[in-house]
Amino acid sequence: MRRSFRVATAVAVAGLSLAPLSASGPAAGATAKRSVMFVGNNWAGTASMVDASTLKTLKSGINLVPDKAQELAAIYANPAKLAEFLLIRYGPGEGHDQFVDDMFTTPDGKYLAVSRPSFADVVWIDIAKAIAKAPGAIVHEEQMDGFRTDHMGLSPNGQRLLVSDSTSRTVHEYSMVNQTLANGTKITMGQRLRTFESGETPHESNYSKDGSRIFHASIGRVYTPGDDVYAGPVKIGPVNDAIKGDRWFEIVRNADFSILKRWDMGKELAEAGYPGMSSAVRPMAIAPGERFIYFQVSYFHGIVEFDTQAPDIDGKVGYKAGTVAEPRTGAVTRLITLPNKVPTMPLENYVNDSAHHGLSIDTTGKTLCAAGTMDDYVAMVNRATGSYKLYDTSTTGHSYEKPYWTTEGPGNRCWVSLSGADSVAVIDFATGKELAYFPVGDHPQRIRHGWVLESILG
């Protein structure tokens, strides 16, 4: 019955054409809200809330797993769930449980949606209750079809949430609001609506500016052993690469969740003269105009530039990604190589195959902010020339150990989670100045802009 209801609702939602969605901030006339950045601490299961303008920490240690005891009891009582839980701990979690991956606030500033990998769910948390450590902080929970959640994406108007279901090769859409559609259909916050197909291990999803399209990538089985087939940081070998599974970069039409285009980036790299590189598209940055996409790919210390409108390099349909034929447009146009500070490190020691993991772009489209995860630096890269400035322990005077995510914040700033240093750095895109550096919790990972009611802050 629940599945039938989901299908009926999805048809109703699609029929009303959710795309394009208009971008908006807090609703006019609503209760006053503060612009904030939420920092999720993956291993601690907590979040810090930082004023997006003043860069001052407003709240820290916000518990995003208040139901931890109950969840663990249910897991340990079920052998199948326990096996999956331990696989996450000793695979992607590097020996730690992954309690917080991604988070976004609802448009009204009252709730925080959180994906929790080790619990394979996404929950909606009452921010005021979580801060007050009051009971009933979790107001809604949705379980994945598979056994792990990962990245999320928020629509420009804040009404829809995409959640990557890591082991089911799908991305699910949820409502972030209570809403009555034009045809009378009522949907509620946290309700699952639609699903689209991904490759192996769906990863990052980003909406286009107008909400009409979704840029999505999958990264494959990054937890498999045997990465070091060849010496060097890139050439991993065809057999090993195949073990990782299907890895696609795709553009999805939001109106009906159909696949508009789908590429295998490893094959596109080979066509451009860069054979032996991974197909796994890591974090991406979308340039203004949404023609050029910048990628990080597994094992590569640098950035890939991809032109979605350029003619296919060899002019042939050379492969299929699943059932979708190689598009006649789309080509790798450039590699921006950044310093490899660990040239002798075995690829097996790269965290989840990430040489670099974290990429963002400034509002002008001139500067990229890249997290050099295994290199312990952040690089501010001139998009036109490929020249860069490095931020690390020696240049800043404080630890830049294992940067694991970058994102754009208000005021044209790059926010960086330094997971090995349990800290966050904020760098001004325009001036290149480090504006702030402050501690958060255990293994900060995703950082997201959002809104919170002023009344919650007291």
matplotlib code that plots the C-alpha trace (Angstrom):
import matplotlib.pyplot as plt

x = [0.0, 2.8, 4.5, 1.3, 0.7, 4.3, 3.7, 0.4, 2.0, 4.9, 2.6, 0.7, 3.9, 5.3, 2.1, 2.2, 5.7, 8.0, 10.5, 11.5, 11.6, 12.2, 15.1, 14.1, 15.4, 13.3, 9.6, 8.6, 6.9, 8.0, 9.5, 13.0, 15.7, 19.5, 21.7, 23.9, 26.3, 25.8, 28.9, 28.3, 30.7, 30.5, 32.1, 30.7, 27.1, 26.9, 26.7, 28.0, 26.0, 28.0, 26.8, 27.3, 28.2, 30.2, 31.8, 31.1, 30.0, 26.5, 26.0, 28.2, 27.7, 24.1, 23.2, 21.9, 21.7, 19.5, 18.0, 21.5, 20.8, 17.6, 19.1, 22.1, 19.9, 17.9, 21.0, 22.7, 19.5, 19.5, 22.5, 22.0, 21.8, 24.8, 26.9, 26.0, 26.6, 30.1, 30.9, 30.3, 32.4, 35.4, 34.9, 33.9, 34.1, 37.8, 37.1, 34.4, 30.7, 29.3, 26.5, 26.2, 26.9, 24.8, 22.2, 19.9, 17.4, 13.8, 12.7, 11.1, 14.3, 12.7, 14.0, 17.2, 17.1, 20.1, 21.4, 23.0, 25.0, 25.4, 21.7, 20.7, 18.2, 17.4, 15.7, 14.1, 15.2, 13.5, 16.4, 15.1, 14.6, 18.0, 19.7, 17.8, 18.5, 14.7, 12.9, 11.2, 13.8, 13.4, 10.0, 10.3, 12.4, 12.7, 14.7, 16.6, 16.0, 19.6, 21.8, 23.6, 22.8, 25.2, 25.1, 21.9, 20.8, 18.3, 16.2, 16.6, 13.3, 14.1, 11.0, 12.5, 15.4, 17.4, 19.1, 21.6, 20.7, 24.3, 23.7, 20.5, 21.8, 19.0, 18.4, 15.2, 13.3, 11.6, 9.4, 10.9, 7.5, 3.9, 2.1, -1.2, -0.6, -2.8, -4.8, -5.5, -2.9, -1.4, 2.2, 4.0, 7.5, 9.7, 7.4, 9.1, 8.0, 10.1, 13.3, 15.8, 18.4, 22.1, 25.3, 27.0, 27.2, 25.3, 27.1, 26.6, 23.5, 23.2, 20.2, 20.5, 20.0, 16.4, 15.7, 14.8, 17.8, 19.8, 23.5, 24.3, 27.4, 28.1, 31.5, 31.4, 32.7, 35.3, 35.7, 37.1, 40.8, 43.5, 43.7, 47.5, 47.6, 50.1, 52.6, 51.6, 48.6, 46.3, 46.8, 44.8, 44.3, 41.2, 40.4, 40.5, 38.6, 35.8, 35.5, 34.4, 31.1, 29.2, 30.1, 28.2, 27.8, 24.3, 21.9, 18.3, 15.2, 13.4, 10.0, 9.8, 13.2, 14.1, 17.8, 18.7, 22.4, 24.8, 28.5, 31.2, 33.9, 36.8, 35.9, 35.6, 39.0, 40.5, 38.9, 40.6, 44.0, 44.0, 43.7, 43.8, 42.0, 39.0, 35.4, 34.4, 33.3, 33.9, 32.7, 31.8, 31.6, 29.2, 30.4, 28.0, 26.0, 26.1, 28.0, 31.3, 31.5, 34.6, 35.2, 37.5, 38.0, 39.4, 43.2, 43.8, 45.5, 43.7, 40.6, 38.9, 37.2, 34.2, 32.3, 28.7, 28.1, 31.3, 31.0, 32.0, 35.7, 35.7, 32.2, 31.1, 28.7, 31.5, 29.8, 26.6, 26.3, 23.7, 21.0, 21.9, 24.1, 27.1, 25.8, 26.9, 28.0, 30.2, 34.0, 36.9, 38.6, 41.4, 43.1, 44.3, 47.1, 47.7, 50.7, 50.9, 52.4, 52.3, 53.8, 55.0, 51.7, 50.0, 46.7, 45.2, 45.8, 43.8, 40.6, 37.8, 39.9, 39.9, 43.1, 41.0, 37.5, 35.8, 35.4, 33.5, 33.5, 33.0, 30.1, 32.0, 33.2, 36.8, 38.2, 37.9, 38.4, 39.7, 40.3, 43.5, 42.5, 45.5, 47.9, 46.7, 46.2, 43.4, 44.1, 42.5, 42.8, 42.5, 40.0, 41.3, 45.1, 45.1, 47.5, 47.0, 47.7, 48.1, 46.8, 48.4, 50.0, 53.2, 51.5, 48.8, 50.4, 47.6, 46.7, 45.1, 45.0, 42.7, 40.4, 37.3, 34.8, 34.5, 31.4, 30.4, 29.0, 27.4, 29.8, 31.6, 33.6, 34.9, 34.2, 36.5, 36.0, 39.4, 38.4, 41.8, 42.2, 38.5, 38.3, 36.9, 38.6, 36.9, 38.8, 37.7, 37.4, 38.2, 41.2, 42.5, 42.7, 41.9, 39.1, 38.6, 39.8, 38.0, 37.4, 34.2, 33.7, 35.1, 35.7, 33.8, 32.6, 29.7, 29.1, 25.8, 24.2, 20.8, 18.4, 17.4, 14.8, 16.2, 13.9, 15.8, 19.0, 17.5]
y = [0.0, 2.4, 1.7, 2.3, 5.6, 6.7, 5.9, 7.8, 10.8, 10.7, 10.8, 13.7, 15.6, 15.0, 15.9, 19.3, 19.8, 20.6, 22.0, 24.7, 25.6, 29.2, 30.1, 31.8, 32.7, 32.9, 33.6, 37.2, 38.3, 35.1, 35.1, 36.5, 34.0, 34.0, 32.9, 30.1, 27.4, 23.9, 21.8, 18.0, 16.0, 12.6, 10.4, 12.4, 12.5, 16.2, 19.6, 23.1, 26.1, 29.1, 32.6, 32.8, 36.6, 37.0, 33.5, 33.1, 29.7, 30.1, 26.5, 23.4, 19.8, 19.7, 16.0, 14.6, 11.0, 11.4, 8.0, 6.3, 3.8, 2.6, 2.4, 0.4, -2.0, -2.7, -3.2, -5.6, -7.6, -8.2, -10.2, -8.9, -5.3, -5.8, -7.1, -4.1, -1.7, -3.2, -3.0, 0.7, 1.1, -0.8, 0.4, 4.0, 4.9, 4.1, 2.2, 4.7, 4.8, 7.4, 9.2, 12.4, 12.8, 15.7, 18.2, 20.9, 23.2, 23.5, 26.9, 28.0, 27.5, 25.1, 21.7, 20.1, 17.1, 14.8, 11.8, 9.2, 6.6, 4.0, 4.1, 4.0, 6.8, 10.4, 12.2, 15.6, 17.1, 19.9, 22.3, 24.0, 20.7, 19.4, 22.4, 22.2, 18.4, 18.0, 14.7, 14.3, 16.1, 13.7, 14.4, 12.2, 9.3, 7.7, 4.4, 3.7, 0.8, -0.1, 0.0, 3.3, 7.0, 9.6, 13.0, 15.0, 17.9, 20.7, 22.3, 26.0, 26.8, 24.6, 22.4, 19.1, 17.0, 14.4, 11.6, 9.2, 5.6, 4.2, 0.5, 0.6, 2.5, 5.1, 8.6, 9.4, 12.7, 13.8, 16.8, 19.4, 21.1, 20.4, 21.3, 21.0, 20.7, 22.3, 19.1, 18.8, 16.2, 16.7, 16.0, 16.3, 17.1, 14.0, 12.2, 10.2, 11.2, 10.0, 8.1, 8.1, 5.5, 6.0, 4.0, 2.0, 4.0, 7.2, 10.2, 13.9, 15.6, 19.3, 21.2, 23.6, 27.3, 27.2, 23.7, 22.2, 19.7, 17.7, 17.0, 13.6, 11.4, 7.9, 6.8, 3.0, 0.6, 2.8, 0.4, -2.5, -3.6, -4.0, -0.4, -0.6, -2.4, 0.0, 2.3, 6.0, 8.0, 7.4, 4.2, 1.6, -1.0, -2.2, -5.2, -3.2, -0.4, -2.8, -4.1, -0.7, -1.0, 1.4, 5.0, 7.6, 11.3, 12.1, 15.0, 14.3, 16.2, 17.2, 17.4, 13.6, 12.2, 11.0, 10.8, 13.5, 12.6, 10.1, 9.8, 7.3, 9.8, 7.3, 6.7, 10.4, 11.0, 8.3, 9.9, 13.1, 11.5, 10.6, 6.7, 4.7, 7.2, 6.4, 6.9, 7.9, 11.5, 12.9, 16.3, 18.7, 22.4, 23.9, 27.1, 30.0, 29.3, 25.5, 24.6, 23.7, 21.2, 20.7, 17.3, 15.5, 11.8, 9.0, 8.9, 12.1, 15.1, 17.8, 18.9, 17.8, 20.3, 19.0, 20.9, 19.5, 21.3, 20.5, 17.9, 14.4, 14.1, 11.0, 11.6, 8.1, 6.4, 4.4, 3.0, 2.7, 3.7, 1.2, 1.5, 5.0, 5.6, 7.9, 11.5, 13.2, 16.2, 16.5, 16.3, 16.6, 19.8, 20.1, 18.7, 21.0, 19.1, 20.1, 19.0, 15.4, 15.6, 11.8, 10.3, 7.1, 6.5, 3.2, 3.9, 1.4, 4.1, 6.7, 7.4, 5.8, 6.3, 10.0, 11.8, 15.0, 15.3, 18.7, 21.3, 24.6, 27.7, 31.4, 33.5, 35.0, 31.6, 32.7, 30.7, 27.0, 25.9, 22.3, 20.1, 18.2, 15.4, 13.1, 16.1, 18.1, 21.3, 23.5, 25.0, 28.2, 27.7, 30.3, 28.8, 30.4, 29.8, 26.8, 28.7, 28.1, 29.1, 26.4, 26.7, 24.2, 23.9, 25.6, 28.6, 29.2, 28.1, 25.7, 22.2, 21.5, 17.8, 15.8, 18.5, 16.6, 19.1, 22.6, 24.7, 28.2, 30.4, 33.8, 36.7, 34.7, 32.6, 29.0, 26.9, 23.9, 21.0, 19.8, 16.4, 15.4, 18.6, 18.6, 22.2, 24.5, 27.1, 30.0, 31.6, 34.7, 33.9, 37.4, 38.2, 34.8, 35.7, 33.1, 34.8, 32.2, 29.0, 27.3, 23.9, 21.9, 18.2, 14.8, 14.5, 17.4, 16.6, 18.2, 22.0, 23.5, 26.9, 27.2, 29.3, 29.1, 31.0, 33.9, 32.8, 29.4, 31.3, 33.2]
z = [0.0, 0.9, -2.5, -4.4, -2.6, -3.5, -7.1, -7.2, -5.5, -7.8, -10.8, -9.3, -8.6, -12.0, -13.7, -12.0, -13.4, -10.5, -12.9, -13.2, -9.6, -8.7, -6.4, -3.1, 0.3, 3.4, 2.7, 2.7, 5.9, 7.7, 11.2, 11.2, 10.2, 10.4, 7.6, 8.9, 7.9, 9.3, 9.7, 10.1, 12.2, 10.6, 13.3, 16.3, 15.0, 15.8, 14.1, 14.6, 13.5, 12.4, 11.5, 7.7, 7.9, 11.1, 11.0, 14.7, 16.1, 17.4, 18.6, 18.7, 19.6, 18.3, 18.6, 15.3, 16.6, 19.7, 18.9, 18.7, 21.5, 19.9, 16.4, 17.7, 19.6, 16.5, 14.4, 16.9, 17.1, 13.4, 12.0, 8.4, 9.5, 11.8, 8.9, 6.8, 9.7, 10.3, 6.5, 6.7, 9.8, 8.4, 4.7, 4.0, 7.8, 8.1, 11.3, 12.6, 12.4, 10.0, 11.8, 9.7, 6.1, 4.7, 6.0, 4.8, 6.5, 5.6, 4.1, 7.4, 9.4, 11.8, 10.8, 9.6, 7.2, 7.9, 6.0, 8.4, 6.5, 9.3, 10.0, 6.3, 6.8, 6.5, 9.4, 9.9, 13.2, 15.1, 15.5, 18.7, 20.4, 19.3, 20.7, 23.9, 24.1, 24.5, 23.7, 20.4, 18.3, 15.4, 13.9, 10.8, 9.5, 6.1, 5.6, 2.4, 0.2, 0.6, 3.7, 3.5, 2.8, 1.4, -0.3, -0.7, -2.9, -2.2, -4.9, -5.5, -3.8, -0.8, -1.4, -2.6, -1.3, -3.2, -1.2, -2.6, -1.7, -1.8, -2.3, -4.4, -7.4, -7.0, -5.9, -4.0, -3.9, -0.7, 0.2, 2.5, 3.1, 3.8, 0.6, -1.2, -4.9, -7.5, -8.1, -4.4, -3.6, -0.1, 0.6, 3.9, 5.0, 4.6, 2.3, -0.4, -3.9, -6.9, -7.8, -10.6, -11.6, -10.8, -11.4, -8.7, -5.4, -6.2, -4.9, -5.5, -7.0, -7.9, -9.3, -12.2, -11.2, -12.4, -11.0, -14.3, -14.4, -12.0, -12.4, -10.8, -10.5, -9.1, -7.7, -7.8, -5.2, -3.6, -0.7, -2.8, -2.2, -4.8, -6.1, -6.6, -9.9, -11.5, -10.0, -10.1, -9.0, -11.9, -14.0, -12.0, -14.7, -16.6, -14.5, -11.2, -12.8, -13.9, -10.4, -9.3, -11.2, -13.4, -12.8, -14.7, -14.9, -15.9, -16.5, -15.3, -16.4, -13.2, -14.7, -15.2, -13.9, -17.4, -18.2, -20.7, -21.1, -19.5, -19.9, -18.7, -17.7, -17.9, -21.5, -22.2, -20.6, -22.9, -25.9, -24.9, -24.7, -21.0, -20.8, -17.7, -15.5, -13.3, -14.3, -10.8, -10.7, -7.2, -6.1, -9.0, -9.5, -12.1, -13.8, -14.4, -17.5, -16.7, -19.8, -18.1, -15.3, -13.2, -11.7, -9.4, -10.3, -8.2, -7.7, -9.6, -7.9, -9.9, -11.8, -15.0, -17.2, -19.1, -21.8, -21.9, -25.3, -27.2, -30.0, -29.1, -29.8, -32.1, -33.5, -32.7, -30.3, -28.7, -25.7, -23.7, -20.0, -18.9, -21.6, -22.5, -25.6, -25.4, -26.2, -29.4, -27.3, -24.3, -24.2, -21.7, -22.7, -20.1, -17.1, -14.3, -12.5, -8.9, -6.7, -5.6, -2.1, -1.6, -4.8, -3.0, -1.1, -2.2, -3.9, -1.4, 1.3, -0.5, 1.6, -0.4, -3.6, -3.1, -4.0, -3.8, -2.4, -2.4, -5.1, -5.4, -7.6, -6.8, -7.9, -10.8, -12.1, -12.0, -9.1, -8.0, -4.4, -4.3, -1.3, -1.6, 0.7, 0.6, 0.1, 3.2, 1.3, -0.2, -3.6, -4.9, -8.6, -11.4, -13.7, -16.8, -16.3, -14.0, -11.7, -8.0, -4.4, -1.7, 1.9, 4.2, 7.6, 6.5, 4.8, 7.4, 10.7, 11.6, 10.6, 7.2, 7.6, 5.3, 3.8, 2.9, 1.4, 0.1, -0.5, -1.5, 1.3, 1.3, 0.7, -2.0, 0.5, 0.3, 3.4, 3.9, 6.3, 7.6, 8.7, 10.1, 12.1, 13.3, 12.1, 9.4, 7.4, 5.5, 2.6, 0.6, -3.1, -4.2, -2.0, -1.2, 2.4, 5.1, 7.0, 9.8, 11.2, 14.1, 15.7, 15.3, 16.1, 15.3, 11.5, 10.0, 6.5, 4.7, 5.2, 4.0, 4.0, 5.5, 7.7, 11.3, 13.2, 15.3, 18.1, 18.3, 18.8, 21.7]

ax = plt.figure().add_subplot(projection="3d")
ax.plot(x, y, z, "-o")
ax.set_aspect("equal")
plt.show()
